[in-house]
Amino acid sequence: MFVQQTQAVRERLADSGREERVMLAHGLRGSAGGVGAFAVAEAAAAVERNPQEKSTVTALLKRIDEMHDFVASISR
């Protein structure tokens, strides 16, 4: 379920406005912390604090991709 959430956030993040970006980041931060994906949670918190900062969004997308790669590697 968390992987599906991250994929949905990844798809919506770039095209979202400030308020939606904060909402997406907030929800993801909580879920990521709950499953132990702390790098994703920290990156989401940075987007939540600075939703218009491109570097924070880029960092979150990178962390999501890394998490997807990790899940794929242990699912083989």
C-alpha positions in Angstrom: 0.0 0.0 0.0 2.8 2.4 0.8 4.5 1.8 -2.6 1.2 2.6 -4.3 0.9 5.8 -2.2 4.4 6.9 -3.2 3.7 6.3 -6.8 0.5 8.3 -6.7 2.3 11.2 -4.9 5.2 11.0 -7.5 2.7 11.3 -10.3 0.9 14.3 -8.8 3.7 16.2 -7.2 5.1 18.0 -10.1 1.8 19.3 -11.4 0.3 20.2 -8.1 -0.2 23.6 -6.6 1.3 24.8 -3.3 -1.6 23.6 -1.1 -1.9 20.2 -2.8 1.8 19.7 -2.6 1.8 20.4 1.1 -1.1 18.0 1.6 0.6 15.3 -0.5 3.9 15.7 1.4 2.1 15.7 4.8 0.3 12.5 4.1 3.5 10.8 2.7 5.6 12.0 5.7 3.2 10.3 8.1 3.0 7.0 6.1 6.8 6.9 5.5 7.5 7.3 9.1 5.1 4.6 10.0 6.8 2.0 7.8 10.3 3.1 8.6 11.1 4.9 5.4 12.8 7.7 7.2 14.7 9.2 4.3 11.3 9.6 2.4 9.7 11.0 5.5 12.5 13.6 5.9 12.3 14.6 2.3 8.5 14.9 2.5 8.9 17.1 5.6 11.2 19.4 3.6 8.6 19.7 0.9 5.9 20.4 3.5 8.0 23.3 4.9 9.1 24.6 1.4 6.6 23.4 -1.2 7.7 25.9 -3.8 11.4 25.0 -3.6 12.3 22.9 -6.6 15.3 21.3 -4.9 13.1 19.9 -2.1 10.7 18.4 -4.6 13.5 16.9 -6.6 15.0 15.4 -3.4 11.7 13.8 -2.5 11.3 12.3 -5.9 14.8 10.9 -5.7 14.0 9.3 -2.3 10.8 7.8 -3.7 12.7 6.3 -6.6 15.4 4.9 -4.2 12.6 3.3 -2.0 11.0 1.8 -5.1 14.4 0.3 -6.1 14.9 -1.1 -2.6 11.4 -2.7 -2.5 11.9 -4.2 -6.0 15.3 -5.6 -4.9 13.8 -7.5 -1.9 10.7 -8.6 -3.8 12.6 -10.8 -6.3 
